[in-house]
Amino acid sequence: MIPADARETLLDLIDELTISLEDLQRWEECGDLDLYGVGIKTAQVQLLELIQQRWEESFEVGLNFDIEKRFPI
């Protein structure tokens, strides 16, 4: 296990969520996103929004966009 501080953990979480949401977005655009995928997408959008609202550095590290516009649910 690699030790990481809270900032590094949040940055990694943002990256993982964004990558996953981009994949889900592609599946949805192809018509291949099922109900389970929609649920995952909704939860991940909510998590990104929570980080954006609560972490004062979120805009500085790349969450400076309307998450629901980029990943509509």
Biopython code that builds the backbone (N, CA, C, O; Angstrom):
import numpy as np
from Bio.PDB.StructureBuilder import StructureBuilder

atoms = [
    (1, "MET", "N", (0.843, -1.182, 0.000)),
    (1, "MET", "CA", (0.000, 0.000, 0.000)),
    (1, "MET", "C", (0.885, 1.241, 0.000)),
    (1, "MET", "O", (1.873, 1.309, 0.731)),
    (2, "ILE", "N", (0.526, 2.210, -0.817)),
    (2, "ILE", "CA", (1.276, 3.455, -0.913)),
    (2, "ILE", "C", (0.595, 4.504, -0.040)),
    (2, "ILE", "O", (-0.584, 4.796, -0.240)),
    (3, "PRO", "N", (1.313, 5.074, 0.919)),
    (3, "PRO", "CA", (0.695, 6.099, 1.762)),
    (3, "PRO", "C", (0.360, 7.350, 0.943)),
    (3, "PRO", "O", (1.138, 7.771, 0.087)),
    (4, "ALA", "N", (-0.786, 7.922, 1.216)),
    (4, "ALA", "CA", (-1.217, 9.140, 0.524)),
    (4, "ALA", "C", (-1.961, 10.022, 1.507)),
    (4, "ALA", "O", (-2.644, 9.540, 2.410)),
    (5, "ASP", "N", (-1.813, 11.314, 1.313)),
    (5, "ASP", "CA", (-2.559, 12.230, 2.169)),
    (5, "ASP", "C", (-3.953, 12.446, 1.583)),
    (5, "ASP", "O", (-4.279, 11.924, 0.517)),
    (6, "ALA", "N", (-4.753, 13.207, 2.281)),
    (6, "ALA", "CA", (-6.147, 13.413, 1.861)),
    (6, "ALA", "C", (-6.238, 14.078, 0.490)),
    (6, "ALA", "O", (-7.101, 13.722, -0.311)),
    (7, "ARG", "N", (-5.363, 15.034, 0.215)),
    (7, "ARG", "CA", (-5.388, 15.748, -1.069)),
    (7, "ARG", "C", (-5.115, 14.770, -2.218)),
    (7, "ARG", "O", (-5.836, 14.760, -3.216)),
    (8, "GLU", "N", (-4.072, 13.954, -2.069)),
    (8, "GLU", "CA", (-3.745, 12.974, -3.106)),
    (8, "GLU", "C", (-4.890, 11.987, -3.306)),
    (8, "GLU", "O", (-5.196, 11.597, -4.432)),
    (9, "THR", "N", (-5.511, 11.592, -2.214)),
    (9, "THR", "CA", (-6.631, 10.658, -2.289)),
    (9, "THR", "C", (-7.798, 11.279, -3.050)),
    (9, "THR", "O", (-8.408, 10.620, -3.893)),
    (10, "LEU", "N", (-8.110, 12.527, -2.764)),
    (10, "LEU", "CA", (-9.188, 13.214, -3.480)),
    (10, "LEU", "C", (-8.861, 13.363, -4.958)),
    (10, "LEU", "O", (-9.733, 13.167, -5.805)),
    (11, "LEU", "N", (-7.625, 13.706, -5.278)),
    (11, "LEU", "CA", (-7.226, 13.841, -6.684)),
    (11, "LEU", "C", (-7.360, 12.506, -7.412)),
    (11, "LEU", "O", (-7.844, 12.461, -8.543)),
    (12, "ASP", "N", (-6.932, 11.419, -6.769)),
    (12, "ASP", "CA", (-7.073, 10.089, -7.379)),
    (12, "ASP", "C", (-8.541, 9.719, -7.560)),
    (12, "ASP", "O", (-8.924, 9.156, -8.585)),
    (13, "LEU", "N", (-9.355, 10.038, -6.566)),
    (13, "LEU", "CA", (-10.788, 9.744, -6.641)),
    (13, "LEU", "C", (-11.449, 10.527, -7.767)),
    (13, "LEU", "O", (-12.271, 9.977, -8.500)),
    (14, "ILE", "N", (-11.109, 11.786, -7.913)),
    (14, "ILE", "CA", (-11.639, 12.613, -9.003)),
    (14, "ILE", "C", (-11.262, 12.004, -10.348)),
    (14, "ILE", "O", (-12.103, 11.905, -11.242)),
    (15, "ASP", "N", (-10.005, 11.597, -10.497)),
    (15, "ASP", "CA", (-9.554, 10.977, -11.755)),
    (15, "ASP", "C", (-10.327, 9.697, -12.054)),
    (15, "ASP", "O", (-10.809, 9.504, -13.170)),
    (16, "GLU", "N", (-10.442, 8.828, -11.061)),
    (16, "GLU", "CA", (-11.142, 7.559, -11.257)),
    (16, "GLU", "C", (-12.613, 7.771, -11.624)),
    (16, "GLU", "O", (-13.135, 7.123, -12.531)),
    (17, "LEU", "N", (-13.270, 8.679, -10.913)),
    (17, "LEU", "CA", (-14.686, 8.954, -11.193)),
    (17, "LEU", "C", (-14.864, 9.554, -12.581)),
    (17, "LEU", "O", (-15.786, 9.183, -13.307)),
    (18, "THR", "N", (-13.985, 10.479, -12.950)),
    (18, "THR", "CA", (-14.091, 11.127, -14.259)),
    (18, "THR", "C", (-13.875, 10.127, -15.387)),
    (18, "THR", "O", (-14.608, 10.138, -16.376)),
    (19, "ILE", "N", (-12.877, 9.268, -15.245)),
    (19, "ILE", "CA", (-12.619, 8.244, -16.269)),
    (19, "ILE", "C", (-13.813, 7.308, -16.402)),
    (19, "ILE", "O", (-14.243, 6.988, -17.510)),
    (20, "SER", "N", (-14.339, 6.877, -15.272)),
    (20, "SER", "CA", (-15.495, 5.986, -15.291)),
    (20, "SER", "C", (-16.707, 6.664, -15.923)),
    (20, "SER", "O", (-17.415, 6.051, -16.722)),
    (21, "LEU", "N", (-16.948, 7.923, -15.570)),
    (21, "LEU", "CA", (-18.089, 8.653, -16.137)),
    (21, "LEU", "C", (-17.937, 8.856, -17.642)),
    (21, "LEU", "O", (-18.925, 8.811, -18.375)),
    (22, "GLU", "N", (-16.714, 9.079, -18.105)),
    (22, "GLU", "CA", (-16.500, 9.215, -19.543)),
    (22, "GLU", "C", (-16.824, 7.904, -20.260)),
    (22, "GLU", "O", (-17.411, 7.914, -21.341)),
    (23, "ASP", "N", (-16.440, 6.778, -19.657)),
    (23, "ASP", "CA", (-16.778, 5.470, -20.237)),
    (23, "ASP", "C", (-18.292, 5.259, -20.256)),
    (23, "ASP", "O", (-18.855, 4.845, -21.270)),
    (24, "LEU", "N", (-18.939, 5.544, -19.140)),
    (24, "LEU", "CA", (-20.403, 5.393, -19.066)),
    (24, "LEU", "C", (-21.100, 6.298, -20.075)),
    (24, "LEU", "O", (-22.103, 5.914, -20.675)),
    (25, "GLN", "N", (-20.561, 7.504, -20.256)),
    (25, "GLN", "CA", (-21.137, 8.453, -21.224)),
    (25, "GLN", "C", (-21.068, 7.864, -22.635)),
    (25, "GLN", "O", (-22.027, 7.972, -23.399)),
    (26, "ARG", "N", (-19.935, 7.240, -22.982)),
    (26, "ARG", "CA", (-19.794, 6.618, -24.309)),
    (26, "ARG", "C", (-20.783, 5.473, -24.484)),
    (26, "ARG", "O", (-21.405, 5.340, -25.538)),
    (27, "TRP", "N", (-20.929, 4.645, -23.449)),
    (27, "TRP", "CA", (-21.898, 3.546, -23.518)),
    (27, "TRP", "C", (-23.306, 4.076, -23.725)),
    (27, "TRP", "O", (-24.084, 3.527, -24.505)),
    (28, "GLU", "N", (-23.624, 5.157, -23.011)),
    (28, "GLU", "CA", (-24.962, 5.740, -23.134)),
    (28, "GLU", "C", (-25.189, 6.283, -24.536)),
    (28, "GLU", "O", (-26.263, 6.099, -25.108)),
    (29, "GLU", "N", (-24.187, 6.949, -25.091)),
    (29, "GLU", "CA", (-24.310, 7.514, -26.443)),
    (29, "GLU", "C", (-24.494, 6.417, -27.493)),
    (29, "GLU", "O", (-25.120, 6.645, -28.527)),
    (30, "CYS", "N", (-23.949, 5.229, -27.228)),
    (30, "CYS", "CA", (-24.097, 4.086, -28.143)),
    (30, "CYS", "C", (-25.385, 3.309, -27.887)),
    (30, "CYS", "O", (-25.716, 2.387, -28.633)),
    (31, "GLY", "N", (-26.110, 3.679, -26.835)),
    (31, "GLY", "CA", (-27.341, 2.982, -26.498)),
    (31, "GLY", "C", (-27.117, 1.693, -25.725)),
    (31, "GLY", "O", (-28.015, 0.856, -25.633)),
    (32, "ASP", "N", (-25.915, 1.530, -25.166)),
    (32, "ASP", "CA", (-25.572, 0.295, -24.465)),
    (32, "ASP", "C", (-25.603, 0.425, -22.940)),
    (32, "ASP", "O", (-25.166, -0.495, -22.249)),
    (33, "LEU", "N", (-26.094, 1.516, -22.405)),
    (33, "LEU", "CA", (-26.122, 1.711, -20.961)),
    (33, "LEU", "C", (-27.446, 1.198, -20.405)),
    (33, "LEU", "O", (-28.513, 1.718, -20.730)),
    (34, "ASP", "N", (-27.361, 0.168, -19.561)),
    (34, "ASP", "CA", (-28.569, -0.397, -18.970)),
    (34, "ASP", "C", (-28.933, 0.346, -17.678)),
    (34, "ASP", "O", (-28.256, 1.297, -17.287)),
    (35, "LEU", "N", (-29.988, -0.091, -17.035)),
    (35, "LEU", "CA", (-30.472, 0.560, -15.822)),
    (35, "LEU", "C", (-29.417, 0.550, -14.721)),
    (35, "LEU", "O", (-29.269, 1.528, -13.989)),
    (36, "TYR", "N", (-28.692, -0.545, -14.605)),
    (36, "TYR", "CA", (-27.613, -0.632, -13.623)),
    (36, "TYR", "C", (-26.552, 0.436, -13.898)),
    (36, "TYR", "O", (-26.085, 1.099, -12.973)),
    (37, "GLY", "N", (-26.177, 0.601, -15.158)),
    (37, "GLY", "CA", (-25.203, 1.620, -15.553)),
    (37, "GLY", "C", (-25.688, 3.019, -15.256)),
    (37, "GLY", "O", (-24.906, 3.876, -14.844)),
    (38, "VAL", "N", (-26.975, 3.263, -15.461)),
    (38, "VAL", "CA", (-27.555, 4.571, -15.148)),
    (38, "VAL", "C", (-27.434, 4.852, -13.645)),
    (38, "VAL", "O", (-27.140, 5.975, -13.238)),
    (39, "GLY", "N", (-27.662, 3.828, -12.838)),
    (39, "GLY", "CA", (-27.529, 3.981, -11.391)),
    (39, "GLY", "C", (-26.103, 4.290, -10.977)),
    (39, "GLY", "O", (-25.866, 5.146, -10.124)),
    (40, "ILE", "N", (-25.156, 3.593, -11.582)),
    (40, "ILE", "CA", (-23.744, 3.855, -11.297)),
    (40, "ILE", "C", (-23.384, 5.278, -11.704)),
    (40, "ILE", "O", (-22.719, 5.992, -10.953)),
    (41, "LYS", "N", (-23.819, 5.688, -12.887)),
    (41, "LYS", "CA", (-23.520, 7.032, -13.380)),
    (41, "LYS", "C", (-24.093, 8.091, -12.439)),
    (41, "LYS", "O", (-23.423, 9.074, -12.122)),
    (42, "THR", "N", (-25.321, 7.889, -11.999)),
    (42, "THR", "CA", (-25.958, 8.837, -11.087)),
    (42, "THR", "C", (-25.175, 8.952, -9.784)),
    (42, "THR", "O", (-24.938, 10.059, -9.300)),
    (43, "ALA", "N", (-24.777, 7.827, -9.218)),
    (43, "ALA", "CA", (-24.020, 7.838, -7.964)),
    (43, "ALA", "C", (-22.669, 8.524, -8.144)),
    (43, "ALA", "O", (-22.234, 9.277, -7.272)),
    (44, "GLN", "N", (-22.010, 8.272, -9.258)),
    (44, "GLN", "CA", (-20.700, 8.880, -9.479)),
    (44, "GLN", "C", (-20.807, 10.384, -9.710)),
    (44, "GLN", "O", (-19.955, 11.142, -9.248)),
    (45, "VAL", "N", (-21.834, 10.818, -10.415)),
    (45, "VAL", "CA", (-22.061, 12.260, -10.590)),
    (45, "VAL", "C", (-22.290, 12.912, -9.230)),
    (45, "VAL", "O", (-21.751, 13.984, -8.953)),
    (46, "GLN", "N", (-23.079, 12.273, -8.396)),
    (46, "GLN", "CA", (-23.345, 12.818, -7.067)),
    (46, "GLN", "C", (-22.074, 12.903, -6.226)),
    (46, "GLN", "O", (-21.879, 13.869, -5.488)),
    (47, "LEU", "N", (-21.211, 11.896, -6.337)),
    (47, "LEU", "CA", (-19.948, 11.925, -5.602)),
    (47, "LEU", "C", (-19.055, 13.071, -6.075)),
    (47, "LEU", "O", (-18.476, 13.783, -5.254)),
    (48, "LEU", "N", (-18.938, 13.254, -7.382)),
    (48, "LEU", "CA", (-18.141, 14.369, -7.895)),
    (48, "LEU", "C", (-18.710, 15.706, -7.438)),
    (48, "LEU", "O", (-17.958, 16.610, -7.072)),
    (49, "GLU", "N", (-20.030, 15.836, -7.458)),
    (49, "GLU", "CA", (-20.655, 17.083, -7.009)),
    (49, "GLU", "C", (-20.398, 17.322, -5.524)),
    (49, "GLU", "O", (-20.192, 18.463, -5.112)),
    (50, "LEU", "N", (-20.406, 16.278, -4.730)),
    (50, "LEU", "CA", (-20.123, 16.412, -3.303)),
    (50, "LEU", "C", (-18.695, 16.899, -3.087)),
    (50, "LEU", "O", (-18.458, 17.792, -2.272)),
    (51, "ILE", "N", (-17.745, 16.317, -3.811)),
    (51, "ILE", "CA", (-16.354, 16.768, -3.702)),
    (51, "ILE", "C", (-16.245, 18.225, -4.130)),
    (51, "ILE", "O", (-15.580, 19.021, -3.468)),
    (52, "GLN", "N", (-16.895, 18.573, -5.229)),
    (52, "GLN", "CA", (-16.848, 19.942, -5.747)),
    (52, "GLN", "C", (-17.411, 20.938, -4.739)),
    (52, "GLN", "O", (-16.857, 22.022, -4.561)),
    (53, "GLN", "N", (-18.494, 20.580, -4.087)),
    (53, "GLN", "CA", (-19.141, 21.494, -3.144)),
    (53, "GLN", "C", (-18.383, 21.633, -1.825)),
    (53, "GLN", "O", (-18.390, 22.701, -1.213)),
    (54, "ARG", "N", (-17.734, 20.558, -1.390)),
    (54, "ARG", "CA", (-17.127, 20.564, -0.058)),
    (54, "ARG", "C", (-15.632, 20.846, -0.028)),
    (54, "ARG", "O", (-15.106, 21.284, 0.995)),
    (55, "TRP", "N", (-14.942, 20.602, -1.136)),
    (55, "TRP", "CA", (-13.488, 20.784, -1.125)),
    (55, "TRP", "C", (-13.155, 22.119, -1.759)),
    (55, "TRP", "O", (-13.404, 22.327, -2.947)),
    (56, "GLU", "N", (-12.600, 23.014, -0.982)),
    (56, "GLU", "CA", (-12.350, 24.374, -1.457)),
    (56, "GLU", "C", (-11.338, 24.433, -2.603)),
    (56, "GLU", "O", (-11.319, 25.419, -3.340)),
    (57, "GLU", "N", (-10.513, 23.425, -2.774)),
    (57, "GLU", "CA", (-9.540, 23.402, -3.869)),
    (57, "GLU", "C", (-10.079, 22.754, -5.144)),
    (57, "GLU", "O", (-9.359, 22.663, -6.138)),
    (58, "SER", "N", (-11.315, 22.312, -5.130)),
    (58, "SER", "CA", (-11.836, 21.532, -6.258)),
    (58, "SER", "C", (-11.764, 22.281, -7.592)),
    (58, "SER", "O", (-11.431, 21.679, -8.613)),
    (59, "PHE", "N", (-12.066, 23.566, -7.601)),
    (59, "PHE", "CA", (-12.022, 24.321, -8.852)),
    (59, "PHE", "C", (-10.592, 24.437, -9.358)),
    (59, "PHE", "O", (-10.352, 24.401, -10.564)),
    (60, "GLU", "N", (-9.649, 24.575, -8.443)),
    (60, "GLU", "CA", (-8.248, 24.733, -8.819)),
    (60, "GLU", "C", (-7.648, 23.461, -9.396)),
    (60, "GLU", "O", (-6.688, 23.526, -10.163)),
    (61, "VAL", "N", (-8.198, 22.309, -9.041)),
    (61, "VAL", "CA", (-7.633, 21.025, -9.498)),
    (61, "VAL", "C", (-8.416, 20.402, -10.647)),
    (61, "VAL", "O", (-8.170, 19.247, -10.997)),
    (62, "GLY", "N", (-9.353, 21.137, -11.242)),
    (62, "GLY", "CA", (-10.018, 20.646, -12.442)),
    (62, "GLY", "C", (-11.507, 20.420, -12.374)),
    (62, "GLY", "O", (-12.121, 20.113, -13.396)),
    (63, "LEU", "N", (-12.117, 20.559, -11.207)),
    (63, "LEU", "CA", (-13.580, 20.409, -11.121)),
    (63, "LEU", "C", (-14.258, 21.767, -11.277)),
    (63, "LEU", "O", (-15.166, 22.111, -10.521)),
    (64, "ASN", "N", (-13.812, 22.520, -12.251)),
    (64, "ASN", "CA", (-14.324, 23.866, -12.487)),
    (64, "ASN", "C", (-15.309, 23.890, -13.655)),
    (64, "ASN", "O", (-15.247, 24.761, -14.523)),
    (65, "PHE", "N", (-16.212, 22.923, -13.656)),
    (65, "PHE", "CA", (-17.225, 22.827, -14.710)),
    (65, "PHE", "C", (-18.527, 22.324, -14.093)),
    (65, "PHE", "O", (-18.546, 21.801, -12.979)),
    (66, "ASP", "N", (-19.608, 22.495, -14.841)),
    (66, "ASP", "CA", (-20.905, 22.001, -14.401)),
    (66, "ASP", "C", (-20.945, 20.497, -14.656)),
    (66, "ASP", "O", (-21.044, 20.056, -15.801)),
    (67, "ILE", "N", (-20.867, 19.727, -13.596)),
    (67, "ILE", "CA", (-20.747, 18.273, -13.703)),
    (67, "ILE", "C", (-21.959, 17.656, -14.393)),
    (67, "ILE", "O", (-21.804, 16.768, -15.230)),
    (68, "GLU", "N", (-23.161, 18.116, -14.052)),
    (68, "GLU", "CA", (-24.365, 17.535, -14.667)),
    (68, "GLU", "C", (-24.534, 17.946, -16.123)),
    (68, "GLU", "O", (-25.236, 17.263, -16.870)),
    (69, "LYS", "N", (-23.913, 19.035, -16.546)),
    (69, "LYS", "CA", (-23.938, 19.386, -17.959)),
    (69, "LYS", "C", (-23.010, 18.475, -18.749)),
    (69, "LYS", "O", (-23.336, 18.036, -19.852)),
    (70, "ARG", "N", (-21.848, 18.199, -18.166)),
    (70, "ARG", "CA", (-20.874, 17.340, -18.845)),
    (70, "ARG", "C", (-21.297, 15.873, -18.814)),
    (70, "ARG", "O", (-21.084, 15.133, -19.775)),
    (71, "PHE", "N", (-21.901, 15.463, -17.690)),
    (71, "PHE", "CA", (-22.365, 14.083, -17.527)),
    (71, "PHE", "C", (-23.835, 14.091, -17.137)),
    (71, "PHE", "O", (-24.168, 13.817, -15.984)),
    (72, "PRO", "N", (-24.715, 14.401, -18.076)),
    (72, "PRO", "CA", (-26.153, 14.504, -17.742)),
    (72, "PRO", "C", (-26.735, 13.174, -17.231)),
    (72, "PRO", "O", (-26.433, 12.096, -17.744)),
    (73, "ILE", "N", (-27.572, 13.301, -16.211)),
    (73, "ILE", "CA", (-28.217, 12.109, -15.665)),
    (73, "ILE", "C", (-29.711, 12.198, -15.851)),
    (73, "ILE", "O", (-30.438, 11.286, -15.456)),
]
sb = StructureBuilder()
sb.init_structure("model")
sb.init_model(0)
sb.init_chain("A")
sb.init_seg("    ")
for serial, (resi, resn, name, xyz) in enumerate(atoms, 1):
    if name == "N":
        sb.init_residue(resn, " ", resi, " ")
    sb.init_atom(name, np.array(xyz, "f"), 0.0, 1.0, " ", f" {name:<3s}", serial, name[0])
structure = sb.get_structure()
